[in-house]
Amino acid sequence: MPGNSNKQTSSTTTQPWSGAQPALKTALSGAQNLYNSGVGSQVYTGQTYVNRDPNTTQALEGISRNAWNNSNGAGTSGQYQKAINSGGYNDAQLSALNNTQNLANANWSVSPELQKIIDQTNADANTNVSLANSAGGRYGSGSGNAAIADAVSKNTNNLLYNDLNNFNTRKDAANSNLFNMGQTGFGNLGTAYTGLSAPLLDKMKVGQANEDYAMQALNDQLRIFDAQQNKPWENLSRLNAIASGAGQLGGTTTQSQPGQNPWLSALGYGATGLGLLGSF
């Protein structure tokens, strides 16, 4: 028998949907042209941060200048350092502190001024009592002299007592003020240190502003570098996505298969004819 009646062969051809083929061809051609021309892979290398405004630059320069002019012992830093070295007091406060300390530590004594007052008032008392003794006929008598001595003694004691009492009151107040001044001086130390550090803090702010600006420039350089490294790959990925995606669109499938063996067909027809004849 000629030929092998059992051998079967077939072939399948898959094509995108015919309505989509023109668009796909256009897209593939356009993508290839774009890729070849470099469109989409270009990197913007211009500056993406703003330059400083002249007012900002002038302000930063002024702050920096003021900071240096008032630091390291110059300007206000010298005043603050002097106050720190003096326990937290400036010159006027230190003078008041010394006066208060002297009063707080002083001992009471009859001052020349008080002695003058005693002498004057005792003389007045003596005159007044002597006149009274003369009017009463006791001038020069023992009782008259005793009255004069008593008047002078009372006047002297009253003046001394009042002066001592006033001295102790002022001394107590001085000690209280001295304690308060000590607290004030301790608080002034913190204020002076803050003032001493203020110019340096301003200088640090200027430095931070410059660092922030420099960081913007550095980030911009990094942005350009990253874009230059990644954009070509992104562009290639776009082309690949279009090309691979085209095969997933709807289409038609054509399958071809060889015809039947003629000898088998003839036998088949013969058997069919016999069957038909048998029915008559």
MIDOSE-1310 file (N, C-alpha, C; in nm, 2 decimals, decimal comma, always signed):
residues 280
mpgn	+0,09/-0,12/+0,00/+0,00/+0,00/+0,00/+0,09/+0,12/+0,00; +0,07/+0,21/-0,09/+0,16/+0,33/-0,10/+0,13/+0,43/+0,01; +0,23/+0,49/+0,07/+0,21/+0,59/+0,17/+0,19/+0,54/+0,31; +0,20/+0,62/+0,41/+0,18/+0,58/+0,55/+0,05/+0,65/+0,59
snkq	-0,05/+0,57/+0,61/-0,19/+0,62/+0,64/-0,20/+0,68/+0,78; -0,10/+0,65/+0,87/-0,11/+0,69/+1,01/-0,04/+0,82/+1,04; +0,03/+0,88/+0,95/+0,11/+1,00/+0,98/+0,02/+1,12/+0,97; +0,02/+1,21/+1,08/-0,06/+1,33/+1,09/+0,03/+1,45/+1,11
tsst	+0,02/+1,56/+1,04/+0,10/+1,68/+1,06/+0,00/+1,80/+1,06; +0,04/+1,90/+1,14/-0,04/+2,03/+1,15/+0,05/+2,14/+1,18; +0,01/+2,26/+1,14/+0,08/+2,39/+1,17/-0,02/+2,49/+1,22; +0,02/+2,58/+1,31/-0,06/+2,68/+1,37/+0,00/+2,82/+1,36
ttqp	-0,07/+2,91/+1,31/-0,01/+3,05/+1,29/-0,11/+3,14/+1,37; -0,05/+3,22/+1,46/-0,12/+3,31/+1,55/-0,09/+3,45/+1,51; -0,18/+3,54/+1,48/-0,16/+3,67/+1,45/-0,25/+3,76/+1,53; -0,20/+3,89/+1,57/-0,28/+3,98/+1,64/-0,41/+4,01/+1,56
wsga	-0,50/+4,06/+1,63/-0,63/+4,09/+1,57/-0,60/+4,19/+1,46; -0,67/+4,16/+1,34/-0,64/+4,24/+1,22/-0,67/+4,39/+1,24; -0,77/+4,42/+1,32/-0,80/+4,56/+1,34/-0,70/+4,63/+1,42; -0,62/+4,56/+1,51/-0,52/+4,62/+1,59/-0,38/+4,62/+1,52
qpal	-0,37/+4,55/+1,42/-0,24/+4,54/+1,36/-0,18/+4,67/+1,31; -0,26/+4,76/+1,24/-0,20/+4,88/+1,20/-0,15/+4,97/+1,31; -0,24/+4,97/+1,42/-0,20/+5,05/+1,54/-0,07/+4,99/+1,60; -0,06/+4,86/+1,61/+0,06/+4,79/+1,67/+0,18/+4,82/+1,59
ktal	+0,16/+4,81/+1,45/+0,28/+4,84/+1,37/+0,32/+4,99/+1,39; +0,23/+5,08/+1,40/+0,26/+5,22/+1,42/+0,33/+5,24/+1,55; +0,27/+5,17/+1,66/+0,33/+5,19/+1,79/+0,47/+5,13/+1,80; +0,49/+5,01/+1,74/+0,62/+4,95/+1,74/+0,72/+5,04/+1,66
sgaq	+0,68/+5,08/+1,55/+0,77/+5,17/+1,47/+0,80/+5,30/+1,54; +0,70/+5,36/+1,60/+0,72/+5,48/+1,68/+0,81/+5,46/+1,80; +0,78/+5,35/+1,87/+0,87/+5,32/+1,99/+1,01/+5,30/+1,95; +1,03/+5,23/+1,84/+1,17/+5,21/+1,79/+1,24/+5,34/+1,75
nlyn	+1,16/+5,42/+1,69/+1,22/+5,55/+1,65/+1,25/+5,64/+1,77; +1,15/+5,64/+1,87/+1,18/+5,71/+1,99/+1,30/+5,66/+2,07; +1,31/+5,53/+2,07/+1,42/+5,47/+2,15/+1,55/+5,50/+2,08; +1,55/+5,49/+1,94/+1,67/+5,52/+1,87/+1,71/+5,66/+1,88
sgvg	+1,61/+5,75/+1,89/+1,64/+5,89/+1,89/+1,68/+5,94/+2,04; +1,65/+5,85/+2,14/+1,68/+5,89/+2,27/+1,57/+5,97/+2,34; +1,46/+5,99/+2,28/+1,35/+6,06/+2,34/+1,30/+5,98/+2,46; +1,28/+6,05/+2,58/+1,24/+5,98/+2,70/+1,36/+5,94/+2,79
sqvy	+1,48/+5,94/+2,73/+1,59/+5,90/+2,81/+1,68/+6,02/+2,84; +1,63/+6,14/+2,80/+1,71/+6,26/+2,83/+1,70/+6,30/+2,98; +1,80/+6,35/+3,03/+1,81/+6,39/+3,17/+1,82/+6,55/+3,18; +1,73/+6,60/+3,26/+1,74/+6,75/+3,29/+1,85/+6,78/+3,38
tgqt	+1,95/+6,85/+3,33/+2,07/+6,88/+3,41/+2,07/+7,02/+3,46; +1,96/+7,09/+3,45/+1,96/+7,23/+3,50/+1,94/+7,23/+3,65; +1,96/+7,35/+3,70/+1,94/+7,37/+3,85/+1,80/+7,36/+3,89; +1,77/+7,28/+3,99/+1,64/+7,26/+4,04/+1,62/+7,33/+4,18
yvnr	+1,71/+7,41/+4,22/+1,69/+7,48/+4,35/+1,71/+7,63/+4,32; +1,65/+7,71/+4,40/+1,65/+7,86/+4,37/+1,78/+7,92/+4,44; +1,83/+8,02/+4,37/+1,94/+8,09/+4,43/+1,89/+8,18/+4,55; +1,98/+8,21/+4,64/+1,94/+8,29/+4,76/+1,90/+8,43/+4,71
dpnt	+1,80/+8,48/+4,78/+1,76/+8,62/+4,76/+1,87/+8,71/+4,81; +1,91/+8,82/+4,75/+2,01/+8,91/+4,80/+1,98/+8,96/+4,95; +1,86/+8,98/+4,98/+1,82/+9,02/+5,12/+1,86/+8,91/+5,22; +1,84/+8,78/+5,18/+1,88/+8,67/+5,27/+2,03/+8,67/+5,28
tqal	+2,10/+8,68/+5,17/+2,25/+8,68/+5,18/+2,30/+8,79/+5,27; +2,24/+8,91/+5,25/+2,29/+9,03/+5,33/+2,26/+9,00/+5,48; +2,14/+8,95/+5,51/+2,10/+8,92/+5,65/+2,19/+8,82/+5,71; +2,22/+8,71/+5,64/+2,31/+8,61/+5,69/+2,45/+8,67/+5,71
egis	+2,50/+8,75/+5,62/+2,63/+8,81/+5,64/+2,63/+8,90/+5,76; +2,52/+8,98/+5,78/+2,51/+9,07/+5,90/+2,51/+8,99/+6,03; +2,43/+8,88/+6,03/+2,42/+8,80/+6,15/+2,56/+8,74/+6,18; +2,63/+8,70/+6,08/+2,76/+8,64/+6,10/+2,86/+8,74/+6,15
rnaw	+2,85/+8,86/+6,09/+2,94/+8,97/+6,14/+2,91/+9,01/+6,28; +2,79/+9,03/+6,32/+2,75/+9,06/+6,45/+2,80/+8,95/+6,55; +2,78/+8,83/+6,51/+2,82/+8,72/+6,60/+2,97/+8,72/+6,63; +3,05/+8,75/+6,53/+3,19/+8,75/+6,55/+3,24/+8,88/+6,63
nnsn	+3,17/+8,98/+6,60/+3,20/+9,11/+6,67/+3,16/+9,11/+6,82; +3,08/+9,01/+6,86/+3,03/+9,00/+7,00/+3,06/+8,87/+7,06; +3,17/+8,80/+7,02/+3,21/+8,68/+7,07/+3,36/+8,68/+7,10; +3,41/+8,58/+7,17/+3,55/+8,56/+7,20/+3,60/+8,69/+7,28
gagt	+3,52/+8,74/+7,37/+3,56/+8,85/+7,46/+3,54/+8,99/+7,40; +3,49/+8,99/+7,28/+3,47/+9,12/+7,21/+3,32/+9,16/+7,23; +3,30/+9,30/+7,23/+3,16/+9,35/+7,24/+3,09/+9,30/+7,36; +2,96/+9,26/+7,35/+2,88/+9,22/+7,46/+2,94/+9,09/+7,53
sgqy	+3,01/+9,01/+7,46/+3,06/+8,89/+7,52/+3,16/+8,93/+7,63; +3,23/+9,04/+7,61/+3,33/+9,08/+7,72/+3,25/+9,13/+7,84; +3,14/+9,19/+7,82/+3,06/+9,24/+7,94/+3,00/+9,11/+8,01; +2,95/+9,02/+7,93/+2,89/+8,90/+8,00/+3,00/+8,82/+8,07
qkai	+3,12/+8,81/+8,01/+3,23/+8,74/+8,07/+3,27/+8,80/+8,20; +3,27/+8,94/+8,20/+3,31/+9,01/+8,32/+3,21/+8,99/+8,43; +3,08/+8,98/+8,39/+2,98/+8,95/+8,49/+2,99/+8,81/+8,55; +3,02/+8,72/+8,46/+3,04/+8,58/+8,50/+3,16/+8,57/+8,60
nsgg	+3,27/+8,64/+8,57/+3,39/+8,64/+8,65/+3,37/+8,71/+8,78; +3,26/+8,80/+8,79/+3,23/+8,87/+8,91/+3,12/+8,81/+8,99; +3,09/+8,68/+8,96/+2,98/+8,61/+9,03/+2,84/+8,64/+8,98; +2,83/+8,70/+8,86/+2,70/+8,73/+8,80/+2,66/+8,87/+8,82
ynda	+2,75/+8,96/+8,86/+2,72/+9,10/+8,88/+2,79/+9,19/+8,78; +2,72/+9,30/+8,74/+2,79/+9,40/+8,66/+2,85/+9,50/+8,76; +2,92/+9,61/+8,71/+2,99/+9,70/+8,80/+2,90/+9,77/+8,90; +2,78/+9,81/+8,86/+2,69/+9,88/+8,95/+2,64/+9,79/+9,06
qlsa	+2,60/+9,66/+9,01/+2,55/+9,57/+9,11/+2,66/+9,53/+9,21; +2,78/+9,51/+9,16/+2,90/+9,47/+9,24/+2,92/+9,58/+9,35; +2,91/+9,71/+9,31/+2,93/+9,82/+9,41/+2,83/+9,81/+9,51; +2,70/+9,79/+9,48/+2,59/+9,78/+9,57/+2,61/+9,66/+9,66
lnnt	+2,66/+9,55/+9,61/+2,69/+9,43/+9,68/+2,79/+9,46/+9,79; +2,90/+9,53/+9,75/+3,01/+9,56/+9,85/+2,96/+9,65/+9,96; +2,88/+9,75/+9,93/+2,82/+9,83/+10,03/+2,73/+9,76/+10,13; +2,65/+9,67/+10,07/+2,56/+9,59/+10,15/+2,64/+9,49/+10,24
qnla	+2,75/+9,44/+10,19/+2,83/+9,35/+10,27/+2,90/+9,42/+10,38; +2,94/+9,54/+10,36/+3,00/+9,62/+10,46/+2,91/+9,66/+10,57; +2,78/+9,69/+10,53/+2,68/+9,72/+10,64/+2,64/+9,59/+10,71; +2,63/+9,48/+10,64/+2,59/+9,36/+10,71/+2,70/+9,31/+10,81
nanw	+2,82/+9,34/+10,78/+2,93/+9,30/+10,87/+2,98/+9,40/+10,97; +2,92/+9,52/+10,97/+2,96/+9,63/+11,05/+2,92/+9,61/+11,20; +3,00/+9,68/+11,29/+2,97/+9,68/+11,43/+2,92/+9,82/+11,46; +2,82/+9,83/+11,56/+2,76/+9,96/+11,59/+2,86/+10,04/+11,68
svsp	+2,86/+10,17/+11,65/+2,94/+10,26/+11,73/+2,88/+10,40/+11,72; +2,91/+10,49/+11,81/+2,86/+10,62/+11,81/+2,93/+10,70/+11,70; +2,86/+10,74/+11,60/+2,92/+10,81/+11,50/+2,95/+10,96/+11,54; +3,04/+11,03/+11,47/+3,06/+11,17/+11,51/+2,93/+11,25/+11,49
elqk	+2,86/+11,22/+11,39/+2,73/+11,29/+11,37/+2,64/+11,27/+11,48; +2,63/+11,15/+11,53/+2,54/+11,12/+11,65/+2,59/+11,19/+11,77; +2,72/+11,19/+11,79/+2,78/+11,26/+11,91/+2,74/+11,41/+11,91; +2,75/+11,47/+11,79/+2,71/+11,61/+11,78/+2,57/+11,64/+11,82
iidq	+2,48/+11,54/+11,78/+2,34/+11,56/+11,81/+2,32/+11,54/+11,96; +2,39/+11,44/+12,02/+2,38/+11,42/+12,16/+2,43/+11,55/+12,24; +2,54/+11,60/+12,20/+2,59/+11,72/+12,27/+2,50/+11,83/+12,26; +2,44/+11,85/+12,14/+2,36/+11,97/+12,12/+2,23/+11,95/+12,20
tnad	+2,17/+11,83/+12,19/+2,04/+11,81/+12,26/+2,06/+11,81/+12,41; +2,18/+11,76/+12,46/+2,21/+11,77/+12,60/+2,22/+11,91/+12,65; +2,29/+11,99/+12,57/+2,30/+12,13/+12,60/+2,16/+12,20/+12,61; +2,08/+12,17/+12,52/+1,94/+12,22/+12,52/+1,87/+12,18/+12,64
antn	+1,88/+12,05/+12,68/+1,82/+11,99/+12,80/+1,87/+12,06/+12,92; +2,00/+12,08/+12,93/+2,06/+12,15/+13,04/+2,00/+12,29/+13,06; +1,99/+12,36/+12,95/+1,94/+12,50/+12,95/+1,80/+12,50/+13,00; +1,72/+12,41/+12,94/+1,57/+12,41/+12,98/+1,55/+12,38/+13,12
vsla	+1,63/+12,28/+13,17/+1,61/+12,24/+13,31/+1,66/+12,35/+13,41; +1,77/+12,41/+13,37/+1,83/+12,52/+13,45/+1,73/+12,63/+13,46; +1,67/+12,67/+13,35/+1,57/+12,77/+13,36/+1,45/+12,73/+13,45; +1,41/+12,61/+13,44/+1,30/+12,56/+13,53/+1,34/+12,57/+13,67
nsag	+1,47/+12,53/+13,70/+1,52/+12,53/+13,84/+1,52/+12,68/+13,89; +1,57/+12,77/+13,81/+1,57/+12,91/+13,85/+1,43/+12,96/+13,88; +1,34/+12,92/+13,80/+1,20/+12,97/+13,82/+1,15/+12,91/+13,95; +1,19/+12,79/+13,98/+1,14/+12,72/+14,10/+1,23/+12,75/+14,22
gryg	+1,33/+12,82/+14,21/+1,42/+12,85/+14,33/+1,51/+12,74/+14,36; +1,54/+12,65/+14,26/+1,62/+12,53/+14,29/+1,76/+12,54/+14,21; +1,79/+12,65/+14,15/+1,91/+12,67/+14,07/+2,03/+12,65/+14,16; +2,12/+12,56/+14,12/+2,24/+12,53/+14,20/+2,22/+12,44/+14,31
sgsg	+2,10/+12,40/+14,34/+2,08/+12,31/+14,45/+2,10/+12,17/+14,41; +2,10/+12,08/+14,50/+2,13/+11,94/+14,47/+2,01/+11,88/+14,39; +1,89/+11,91/+14,42/+1,78/+11,86/+14,35/+1,78/+11,92/+14,21; +1,82/+12,05/+14,20/+1,82/+12,11/+14,06/+1,93/+12,04/+13,97
naai	+2,05/+12,02/+14,03/+2,15/+11,95/+13,95/+2,11/+11,81/+13,92; +2,04/+11,74/+14,01/+2,00/+11,60/+13,98/+1,90/+11,60/+13,86; +1,81/+11,71/+13,86/+1,72/+11,72/+13,75/+1,79/+11,74/+13,62; +1,89/+11,82/+13,62/+1,97/+11,84/+13,49/+2,03/+11,71/+13,45
adav	+2,10/+11,64/+13,54/+2,17/+11,51/+13,51/+2,07/+11,41/+13,45; +1,95/+11,41/+13,51/+1,85/+11,31/+13,47/+1,80/+11,35/+13,33; +1,78/+11,47/+13,30/+1,74/+11,51/+13,17/+1,84/+11,48/+13,06; +1,97/+11,51/+13,10/+2,08/+11,48/+13,00/+2,09/+11,33/+12,98
sknt	+2,08/+11,25/+13,08/+2,09/+11,11/+13,07/+1,98/+11,05/+12,99; +1,86/+11,09/+13,01/+1,75/+11,04/+12,93/+1,76/+11,08/+12,79; +1,80/+11,20/+12,76/+1,82/+11,24/+12,62/+1,93/+11,16/+12,55; +2,04/+11,14/+12,62/+2,15/+11,06/+12,56/+2,11/+10,92/+12,54
nnll	+2,04/+10,85/+12,64/+2,00/+10,71/+12,63/+1,90/+10,69/+12,51; +1,81/+10,79/+12,50/+1,71/+10,78/+12,40/+1,77/+10,79/+12,26; +1,86/+10,88/+12,25/+1,93/+10,89/+12,12/+2,02/+10,77/+12,08; +2,09/+10,72/+12,18/+2,17/+10,60/+12,16/+2,09/+10,48/+12,13
yndl	+1,98/+10,46/+12,20/+1,89/+10,35/+12,18/+1,83/+10,35/+12,04; +1,78/+10,47/+12,00/+1,72/+10,48/+11,87/+1,82/+10,46/+11,76; +1,94/+10,51/+11,78/+2,04/+10,49/+11,68/+2,08/+10,34/+11,67; +2,10/+10,27/+11,78/+2,13/+10,13/+11,78/+2,02/+10,05/+11,72
nnfn	+1,90/+10,08/+11,75/+1,78/+10,01/+11,69/+1,78/+10,03/+11,54; +1,80/+10,15/+11,50/+1,80/+10,18/+11,35/+1,92/+10,10/+11,28; +2,03/+10,10/+11,35/+2,15/+10,03/+11,30/+2,12/+9,88/+11,28; +2,06/+9,82/+11,38/+2,03/+9,68/+11,38/+1,92/+9,65/+11,27
trkd	+1,83/+9,74/+11,26/+1,73/+9,72/+11,15/+1,79/+9,72/+11,01; +1,88/+9,82/+10,99/+1,94/+9,83/+10,86/+2,04/+9,72/+10,84; +2,10/+9,67/+10,95/+2,19/+9,55/+10,93/+2,11/+9,43/+10,90; +2,00/+9,41/+10,96/+1,91/+9,29/+10,93/+1,87/+9,30/+10,78
aans	+1,83/+9,42/+10,74/+1,79/+9,44/+10,60/+1,90/+9,41/+10,51; +2,02/+9,45/+10,55/+2,14/+9,44/+10,46/+2,17/+9,29/+10,44; +2,16/+9,21/+10,55/+2,18/+9,07/+10,54/+2,08/+9,00/+10,45; +1,95/+9,04/+10,47/+1,85/+8,99/+10,38/+1,87/+9,03/+10,24
nlfn	+1,91/+9,15/+10,21/+1,94/+9,19/+10,08/+2,06/+9,12/+10,02; +2,16/+9,09/+10,11/+2,28/+9,02/+10,06/+2,24/+8,88/+10,02; +2,15/+8,82/+10,09/+2,11/+8,68/+10,05/+2,03/+8,69/+9,91; +1,95/+8,79/+9,90/+1,87/+8,80/+9,78/+1,97/+8,84/+9,66
mgqt	+2,07/+8,92/+9,69/+2,17/+8,95/+9,59/+2,24/+8,83/+9,54; +2,27/+8,74/+9,64/+2,34/+8,62/+9,60/+2,25/+8,53/+9,51; +2,12/+8,53/+9,54/+2,03/+8,45/+9,45/+2,02/+8,52/+9,31; +2,02/+8,65/+9,31/+2,01/+8,73/+9,19/+2,14/+8,70/+9,11
gfgn	+2,25/+8,71/+9,17/+2,38/+8,68/+9,10/+2,39/+8,54/+9,04; +2,33/+8,44/+9,12/+2,33/+8,31/+9,07/+2,24/+8,30/+8,94; +2,13/+8,37/+8,95/+2,04/+8,37/+8,83/+2,11/+8,45/+8,71; +2,18/+8,55/+8,75/+2,25/+8,63/+8,64/+2,35/+8,55/+8,57
lgta	+2,41/+8,45/+8,64/+2,51/+8,37/+8,57/+2,45/+8,30/+8,45; +2,33/+8,24/+8,47/+2,26/+8,18/+8,36/+2,23/+8,27/+8,25; +2,18/+8,39/+8,29/+2,15/+8,49/+8,18/+2,27/+8,54/+8,11; +2,38/+8,56/+8,19/+2,51/+8,60/+8,12/+2,56/+8,49/+8,03
ytgl	+2,55/+8,36/+8,07/+2,60/+8,26/+7,99/+2,52/+8,25/+7,86; +2,38/+8,27/+7,87/+2,30/+8,27/+7,76/+2,33/+8,38/+7,66; +2,36/+8,50/+7,72/+2,40/+8,61/+7,64/+2,53/+8,59/+7,57; +2,62/+8,52/+7,64/+2,75/+8,49/+7,59/+2,75/+8,39/+7,47
sapl	+2,65/+8,30/+7,48/+2,64/+8,20/+7,38/+2,55/+8,25/+7,26; +2,48/+8,35/+7,28/+2,38/+8,40/+7,17/+2,45/+8,42/+7,04; +2,57/+8,50/+7,04/+2,63/+8,52/+6,91/+2,68/+8,39/+6,84; +2,72/+8,29/+6,93/+2,77/+8,17/+6,87/+2,65/+8,09/+6,81
ldkm	+2,53/+8,10/+6,88/+2,41/+8,04/+6,83/+2,37/+8,10/+6,69; +2,38/+8,23/+6,69/+2,35/+8,30/+6,56/+2,45/+8,25/+6,45; +2,58/+8,24/+6,49/+2,68/+8,19/+6,39/+2,64/+8,04/+6,35; +2,60/+7,96/+6,44/+2,56/+7,83/+6,41/+2,44/+7,82/+6,31
kvgq	+2,35/+7,92/+6,33/+2,23/+7,92/+6,24/+2,28/+7,96/+6,10; +2,37/+8,05/+6,09/+2,42/+8,08/+5,96/+2,49/+7,96/+5,90; +2,57/+7,88/+5,98/+2,63/+7,76/+5,93/+2,53/+7,66/+5,88; +2,42/+7,64/+5,96/+2,32/+7,55/+5,93/+2,25/+7,59/+5,80
aned	+2,22/+7,72/+5,78/+2,16/+7,76/+5,66/+2,25/+7,74/+5,54; +2,38/+7,76/+5,55/+2,47/+7,73/+5,45/+2,48/+7,58/+5,42; +2,48/+7,50/+5,52/+2,48/+7,35/+5,50/+2,35/+7,30/+5,43; +2,24/+7,36/+5,47/+2,11/+7,32/+5,41/+2,12/+7,36/+5,26
yamq	+2,17/+7,48/+5,23/+2,18/+7,52/+5,09/+2,28/+7,42/+5,01; +2,39/+7,39/+5,08/+2,48/+7,30/+5,01/+2,42/+7,16/+4,99; +2,34/+7,12/+5,09/+2,27/+6,99/+5,07/+2,17/+6,99/+4,96; +2,11/+7,10/+4,93/+2,02/+7,11/+4,82/+2,10/+7,09/+4,69
alnd	+2,21/+7,16/+4,68/+2,30/+7,14/+4,56/+2,35/+7,00/+4,55; +2,38/+6,94/+4,66/+2,43/+6,80/+4,65/+2,32/+6,70/+4,61; +2,20/+6,72/+4,66/+2,09/+6,64/+4,62/+2,05/+6,66/+4,48; +2,07/+6,78/+4,43/+2,05/+6,80/+4,28/+2,15/+6,73/+4,20
qlri	+2,27/+6,72/+4,24/+2,37/+6,64/+4,17/+2,34/+6,50/+4,17; +2,29/+6,45/+4,29/+2,25/+6,31/+4,30/+2,13/+6,28/+4,21; +2,04/+6,37/+4,20/+1,92/+6,35/+4,12/+1,97/+6,33/+3,97; +2,06/+6,42/+3,93/+2,11/+6,41/+3,79/+2,18/+6,28/+3,77
fdaq	+2,26/+6,24/+3,86/+2,34/+6,11/+3,85/+2,24/+5,99/+3,84; +2,14/+5,99/+3,93/+2,05/+5,88/+3,93/+1,97/+5,87/+3,80; +1,93/+5,99/+3,75/+1,85/+5,99/+3,63/+1,94/+5,95/+3,51; +2,06/+5,99/+3,51/+2,15/+5,94/+3,40/+2,17/+5,79/+3,40
qnkp	+2,17/+5,73/+3,52/+2,19/+5,59/+3,53/+2,06/+5,51/+3,51; +1,94/+5,57/+3,54/+1,82/+5,49/+3,53/+1,74/+5,52/+3,41; +1,74/+5,64/+3,35/+1,66/+5,67/+3,24/+1,68/+5,58/+3,12; +1,80/+5,55/+3,08/+1,82/+5,46/+2,96/+1,75/+5,32/+2,98
wenl	+1,76/+5,27/+3,11/+1,70/+5,14/+3,14/+1,54/+5,16/+3,14; +1,50/+5,27/+3,19/+1,35/+5,29/+3,19/+1,30/+5,30/+3,04; +1,37/+5,36/+2,96/+1,33/+5,38/+2,82/+1,33/+5,24/+2,75; +1,44/+5,16/+2,78/+1,44/+5,03/+2,72/+1,33/+4,94/+2,77
srln	+1,29/+4,96/+2,90/+1,18/+4,88/+2,95/+1,05/+4,92/+2,89; +1,03/+5,05/+2,85/+0,91/+5,09/+2,78/+0,90/+5,02/+2,64; +1,01/+5,02/+2,57/+1,01/+4,95/+2,44/+0,98/+4,80/+2,45; +1,04/+4,74/+2,55/+1,02/+4,60/+2,57/+0,87/+4,57/+2,61
aias	+0,82/+4,66/+2,69/+0,68/+4,64/+2,73/+0,58/+4,65/+2,62; +0,61/+4,74/+2,52/+0,52/+4,76/+2,41/+0,53/+4,63/+2,32; +0,66/+4,59/+2,29/+0,68/+4,48/+2,20/+0,62/+4,35/+2,26; +0,64/+4,32/+2,39/+0,59/+4,20/+2,45/+0,44/+4,20/+2,47
gagq	+0,39/+4,32/+2,50/+0,24/+4,33/+2,51/+0,16/+4,31/+2,39; +0,22/+4,33/+2,27/+0,15/+4,32/+2,15/+0,11/+4,17/+2,12; +0,19/+4,08/+2,17/+0,16/+3,94/+2,15/+0,04/+3,89/+2,23; +0,00/+3,97/+2,33/-0,10/+3,93/+2,42/-0,24/+3,98/+2,38
lggt	-0,24/+4,06/+2,27/-0,37/+4,11/+2,22/-0,45/+4,01/+2,15; -0,58/+4,03/+2,13/-0,66/+3,93/+2,06/-0,62/+3,92/+1,92; -0,64/+3,80/+1,86/-0,60/+3,77/+1,72/-0,67/+3,65/+1,66; -0,62/+3,60/+1,55/-0,68/+3,49/+1,49/-0,57/+3,38/+1,48
ttqs	-0,62/+3,25/+1,48/-0,54/+3,13/+1,47/-0,58/+3,05/+1,35; -0,49/+3,02/+1,27/-0,52/+2,94/+1,15/-0,44/+2,81/+1,16; -0,52/+2,70/+1,14/-0,46/+2,57/+1,16/-0,47/+2,49/+1,02; -0,37/+2,44/+0,97/-0,37/+2,36/+0,85/-0,34/+2,22/+0,87
qpgq	-0,41/+2,13/+0,80/-0,39/+1,98/+0,82/-0,40/+1,91/+0,68; -0,32/+1,81/+0,65/-0,32/+1,74/+0,52/-0,46/+1,67/+0,50; -0,50/+1,65/+0,37/-0,63/+1,58/+0,34/-0,62/+1,44/+0,36; -0,73/+1,37/+0,35/-0,74/+1,22/+0,38/-0,67/+1,14/+0,27
npwl	-0,62/+1,02/+0,30/-0,56/+0,93/+0,21/-0,66/+0,89/+0,11; -0,63/+0,90/-0,03/-0,73/+0,87/-0,13/-0,77/+0,72/-0,13; -0,68/+0,63/-0,09/-0,72/+0,49/-0,09/-0,82/+0,47/+0,02; -0,80/+0,54/+0,14/-0,90/+0,52/+0,25/-1,03/+0,58/+0,21
salg	-1,03/+0,69/+0,14/-1,15/+0,75/+0,09/-1,23/+0,66/+0,00; -1,16/+0,60/-0,09/-1,23/+0,51/-0,19/-1,29/+0,39/-0,12; -1,22/+0,34/-0,02/-1,28/+0,23/+0,05/-1,40/+0,27/+0,13; -1,39/+0,39/+0,17/-1,51/+0,44/+0,25/-1,63/+0,46/+0,16
ygat	-1,61/+0,51/+0,04/-1,72/+0,53/-0,05/-1,78/+0,39/-0,09; -1,69/+0,29/-0,11/-1,74/+0,15/-0,15/-1,83/+0,10/-0,04; -1,79/+0,11/+0,08/-1,87/+0,05/+0,19/-2,00/+0,12/+0,20; -2,00/+0,25/+0,17/-2,12/+0,33/+0,17/-2,22/+0,28/+0,06
glgl	-2,16/+0,25/-0,06/-2,24/+0,21/-0,17/-2,31/+0,07/-0,15; -2,23/-0,02/-0,09/-2,29/-0,15/-0,06/-2,40/-0,14/+0,04; -2,39/-0,05/+0,13/-2,49/-0,03/+0,23/-2,62/+0,02/+0,17; -2,60/+0,11/+0,08/-2,72/+0,17/+0,01/-2,79/+0,06/-0,08
lgsf	-2,71/-0,02/-0,15/-2,77/-0,13/-0,23/-2,84/-0,23/-0,15; -2,79/-0,26/-0,04/-2,86/-0,36/+0,05/-2,99/-0,31/+0,10; -3,02/-0,19/+0,09/-3,15/-0,14/+0,15/-3,26/-0,16/+0,05; -3,23/-0,19/-0,08/-3,34/-0,21/-0,18/-3,39/-0,35/-0,17
